[in-house]
Amino acid sequence: MRERCTEPLGRPFECWFGVGQPDGHHSMVWKIWAARKTADLYIAARSMGGAMKASLHASGKRNVGLTSEYVRSLESRQSWHGGSRHYDSWEAATKLAPSLTLEFLLRFPTAQLRPFPLAQRDLAKKVVWLAPAPEGQVLEVGLLYAPSESPVGTELPTGGGPQVVLAGRLADARQVLLVGIPRPDRTFEGQASKLREVAEQFQQMGVPPSKLDRCSTKHLRQPATPR
């Protein structure tokens, strides 16, 4: 994987990326962006069309679920039956070091990449395409936070270590890093059933569940095991 996305550290963090080759086997295109006036960060698959996203709030609250705009559209069609629009909520990040936390993790199993048509906007030059992990492995793309004054090296290491894809800042000047690393595939307990539950709910709302099959997501609440 090569560093093909750069962001001046004085600008709010924003990136569009996918894994694989747009004319071959690939994932969906993902957008990650920071709010301009608050230290909030958002993650969404662009093909979901504003229906679903993950939110990492400055207050420490984090959740994954339907967007408020999408819920309002369901209400206008009398298709919303109430309840929470969040599928999952949590507050604690994973502490990797005294000044470094893992906030969110996207996992892209190479075996799950598929050839499928992409929207024209997903073929734009600003989309960063990351090389997939070797066969049988997973490319883990993590979002990390670091204090504003911490020195952060963005040099690309050799030997398969973590690689910084993009570095930027939140509105409170904290640094946010998008880092990728290949890993052996591993199963998270309960993840498959949760994704099936989400797919069923989207199917009832008219969103094709196949859009949830391109890759899996997982946030970590427990300290990561060093490898």
C-alpha distance (Angstrom), angle and dihedral (degrees) to the residues before:
residue distance angle dihedral
M1 . . .
R2 3.78 . .
E3 3.77 130.6 .
R4 3.80 103.2 -107.9
C5 3.78 100.5 151.2
T6 3.76 123.1 70.0
E7 3.78 130.4 176.0
P8 3.81 128.7 -173.9
L9 3.80 107.4 -113.9
G10 3.81 91.4 -127.7
R11 3.83 93.7 62.7
P12 3.83 125.8 79.6
F13 3.78 111.9 -95.5
E14 3.80 115.0 -95.3
C15 3.78 131.9 157.3
W16 3.80 142.4 159.5
F17 3.79 116.2 -156.0
G18 3.77 145.9 158.0
V19 3.79 136.6 -176.8
G20 3.80 123.5 -116.8
Q21 3.78 130.2 10.4
P22 3.82 120.4 -40.3
D23 3.83 89.4 -140.7
G24 3.81 93.0 45.3
H25 3.80 137.4 24.6
H26 3.78 110.2 -17.2
S27 3.79 147.8 145.7
M28 3.77 128.8 -114.9
V29 3.79 116.8 -78.3
W30 3.79 113.5 -100.6
K31 3.79 129.2 -156.4
I32 3.80 123.0 -153.4
W33 3.77 118.8 -176.8
A34 3.79 140.9 165.6
A35 3.78 124.8 -136.0
R36 3.79 114.0 -110.3
K37 3.82 99.0 -136.2
T38 3.81 103.0 28.3
A39 3.81 132.3 43.6
D40 3.80 93.2 -111.2
L41 3.79 125.3 129.8
Y42 3.79 129.1 -160.2
I43 3.81 134.0 -161.1
A44 3.79 124.9 -166.1
A45 3.78 141.9 158.2
R46 3.78 104.4 -120.0
S47 3.81 94.1 -140.5
M48 3.81 90.2 62.5
G49 3.79 86.1 75.3
G50 3.80 98.2 -137.9
A51 3.80 93.2 -50.5
M52 3.80 100.1 112.4
K53 3.79 136.3 21.3
A54 3.79 144.5 152.9
S55 3.81 117.6 -117.2
L56 3.80 126.0 -158.1
H57 3.80 105.4 -168.2
A58 3.80 127.6 -158.0
S59 3.81 88.0 -125.6
G60 3.81 88.8 67.5
K61 3.81 94.5 -106.8
R62 3.79 115.7 127.4
N63 3.76 130.5 -176.6
V64 3.80 145.8 164.6
G65 3.77 120.1 -145.1
L66 3.76 149.9 94.0
T67 3.79 118.1 -31.4
S68 3.79 118.3 -110.3
E69 3.82 88.8 -120.6
Y70 3.79 91.4 56.0
V71 3.81 92.1 48.2
R72 3.81 90.0 51.9
S73 3.80 89.7 52.1
L74 3.82 89.4 51.3
E75 3.80 90.2 49.2
S76 3.80 90.9 51.6
R77 3.82 88.2 55.7
Q78 3.81 91.5 42.8
S79 3.82 88.6 -118.8
W80 3.79 97.0 121.2
H81 3.78 115.4 91.9
G82 3.78 98.4 -171.9
G83 3.79 131.9 -109.5
S84 3.77 130.0 105.7
R85 3.78 118.3 -32.7
H86 3.82 89.6 -149.5
Y87 3.80 121.0 93.9
D88 3.79 93.2 -168.5
S89 3.81 137.0 6.5
W90 3.80 132.7 -172.7
E91 3.80 140.0 158.1
A92 3.80 110.6 -157.4
A93 3.79 124.1 82.0
T94 3.80 122.2 -154.2
K95 3.79 111.6 -98.1
L96 3.79 110.4 -138.6
A97 3.81 97.7 170.6
P98 3.83 136.8 -8.4
S99 3.80 90.3 -84.1
L100 3.81 102.4 25.2
T101 3.81 131.3 74.5
L102 3.79 132.8 -178.3
E103 3.80 106.9 -133.5
F104 3.80 103.9 175.1
L105 3.78 138.0 -1.1
L106 3.79 129.7 -152.8
R107 3.81 117.3 -166.5
F108 3.81 123.2 -156.6
P109 3.85 112.9 -171.9
T110 3.78 107.5 -156.5
A111 3.81 90.3 -140.8
Q112 3.82 89.5 60.3
L113 3.81 97.2 54.6
R114 3.81 111.4 110.9
P115 3.81 139.4 -174.1
F116 3.82 107.5 -112.2
P117 3.81 134.6 144.1
L118 3.79 117.6 -84.5
A119 3.78 126.3 -150.4
Q120 3.79 114.6 -105.9
R121 3.81 91.6 -110.7
D122 3.82 89.3 57.2
L123 3.80 89.2 59.9
A124 3.81 93.0 58.5
K125 3.80 119.1 126.4
K126 3.80 92.0 -114.7
V127 3.82 90.9 67.1
V128 3.81 110.6 99.1
W129 3.81 114.1 -144.4
L130 3.80 113.4 -154.7
A131 3.77 122.7 -155.8
P132 3.82 111.1 -109.7
A133 3.77 123.3 -117.7
P134 3.82 118.1 -95.8
E135 3.80 117.3 -79.3
G136 3.79 112.1 -68.7
Q137 3.80 92.5 22.0
V138 3.79 137.5 95.0
L139 3.78 129.8 -126.8
E140 3.80 106.2 -136.0
V141 3.80 113.5 -159.0
G142 3.78 112.1 -167.0
L143 3.79 133.8 -170.4
L144 3.80 111.4 -139.9
Y145 3.80 130.9 -172.1
A146 3.81 124.1 -150.6
P147 3.83 130.9 176.9
S148 3.79 116.0 -91.4
E149 3.80 94.3 -110.5
S150 3.81 98.6 44.0
P151 3.80 115.5 113.8
V152 3.80 108.5 -119.7
G153 3.77 121.2 -166.3
T154 3.78 114.4 -144.3
E155 3.80 96.3 -179.5
L156 3.79 112.4 128.9
P157 3.81 109.7 -116.0
T158 3.76 124.6 -144.7
G159 3.78 126.2 -129.6
G160 3.80 99.1 53.0
G161 3.80 99.7 -66.7
P162 3.81 125.6 147.3
Q163 3.78 113.5 -61.4
V164 3.80 125.8 -154.4
V165 3.79 109.1 -130.3
L166 3.81 97.5 177.1
A167 3.81 137.2 0.3
G168 3.80 125.0 -163.0
R169 3.80 142.8 135.8
L170 3.77 141.8 -100.7
A171 3.80 122.0 -130.2
D172 3.84 90.1 -94.7
A173 3.84 89.6 55.8
R174 3.80 95.4 -107.7
Q175 3.77 112.4 143.7
V176 3.78 120.6 -114.8
L177 3.79 121.6 -164.0
L178 3.78 131.4 -167.2
V179 3.81 106.2 -149.3
G180 3.80 129.8 -179.5
I181 3.80 130.9 -162.8
P182 3.84 133.6 166.5
R183 3.81 114.5 -120.7
P184 3.79 137.0 178.8
D185 3.79 108.5 -94.8
R186 3.79 113.4 -93.9
T187 3.79 133.4 178.6
F188 3.79 122.4 -124.0
E189 3.79 111.0 -147.2
G190 3.79 113.3 -112.7
Q191 3.79 95.0 6.7
A192 3.80 96.7 113.2
S193 3.80 93.3 51.2
K194 3.81 91.4 48.5
L195 3.81 91.8 51.2
R196 3.81 90.2 48.6
E197 3.80 90.0 51.4
V198 3.81 91.1 50.9
A199 3.81 91.2 47.0
E200 3.81 91.3 51.8
Q201 3.80 91.7 51.7
F202 3.79 91.9 48.9
Q203 3.79 90.5 48.1
Q204 3.81 89.6 55.5
M205 3.82 88.7 51.4
G206 3.79 93.2 49.6
V207 3.82 99.2 -103.3
P208 3.84 112.0 130.4
P209 3.83 107.8 -114.3
S210 3.82 89.3 -145.3
K211 3.80 86.6 79.4
L212 3.80 87.8 68.3
D213 3.78 93.6 54.9
R214 3.80 101.1 72.0
C215 3.79 95.9 86.7
S216 3.78 140.7 -20.1
T217 3.78 130.2 -111.5
K218 3.77 130.3 -153.2
H219 3.76 134.9 172.4
L220 3.80 116.7 -153.1
R221 3.78 122.3 -134.8
Q222 3.79 97.6 176.3
P223 3.81 126.5 65.3
A224 3.78 111.8 -84.2
T225 3.76 117.1 -108.6
P226 3.82 110.2 -117.1
R227 3.81 114.7 -116.5
